[in-house]
């Protein structure tokens, strides 16, 4: 990062390692060394040792070791330059940089940070004691903020009036504007950016104040939230509110909670979940994700992830893959806000994070929850909708696991779902928005349509061999039932739904040269495969005794389906399987 070597040595020598470590660890003198409980691993007896003469620390428990700069880097999760800068500030050393521009930039940036820090102080004092801040204090108390929280988060009050901050702060005009604290109005007057708002100072990961999020008091006019504009020290697509406080907890838990509001971060910390951060008035970006990934392997979204929309969903899956990140979704009560929930029902908030489910599971459940799964038809439609969601995941192994799960739950053959997924054309194109959900529709030459075509031409050639168990497509099944009821006289179909009527009219007009016996065999085979899928699902979920019984049924059915594929044995096998299916479903009914 370009700090002059000589200065790094000066910083190392000027820093008292015992004093620095003592800010985090209670040290006791043991002979020539100091000892205490290691801050980098959890232990009950001290194995952390500091050698003041050499300026080094070492842990006999976990092997952590280094000098004072390493210690600050590790304990505060800073990069090398930031650690050196922090220590330099503590010992009053002015650093020089190898690259003059680097030094210039750093100087300019630190001037802006100083300007924001001065503003944080001013606004905070105003909130604590200003007569004009009574309404703000009352509002914060009403939202459940304690005095301790107000001080910890350094909340502030931006007074009404045009230029209170500008007049109070001894900061150059250029810096005020560049830091986003003020702007030049149309008459050329320097004007405060924030007026009449409760302020949440935003810090970068190193703990430097860089911006503000401001909220109007209830009833006031204007946009409810207003954030600082971007500046050389503040890029909202990179900065996460609360990361400066949360990073230790995030590393310890290997998990970060991501929410949308400043008050949500405060709420999570209040219920003992100090690992929450918030995006600042923007959607979660790849930069945010990259930052979080350097602290933890898992991210729990604590906002309405469904409302984040289709594009966001596809991006989340891509990030999961690219960064080896697990994205989960907290099980928040619908319409609830973590900040409020923390005050009204802390257990519910903690439980929502503990019950977080993988992002894809969350989305599939949302789809299924909105549907009725009582009938075969409705389950087929639900499967189609759920597959649209599953198809967005870029990993074929993950897709297939979800597909098997759907097949089990919806009692549909996994192979049929696979075909559907592959046919959708989304399997290899992650990130493309899915087409709207439709029911599972077999191709035009499916045996189900073929059978209806034949029967509509001449019922006697095939109708006696058909059964409603042979129809899986909801529209074809509906058509079959209605046609049987009117003895295949299309003219007598009344009250049929438009899709059924359209199908029947089309099939009745189409020619076919299929062999009826072959069509029946293909239908029976498909029904047999569906039955195998159902049995497979049952075997996986049943108790031991029932599982044995199911295994027996599978052992009978599988060789019969083999016979069906052999033209020599198929004519005999088809009626046997059909009779077995009818009996089995009769027994189940
Ligand atoms: Zn240790």
Boltz pocket constraint, residues with backbone or C-beta under 6 A from the ligand:
constraints:
  - pocket:
      binder: B
      contacts: [[A, 38], [A, 39], [A, 40], [A, 41], [A, 48], [A, 59], [A, 60], [A, 61], [A, 62], [A, 63], [A, 64]]
      max_distance: 6.0
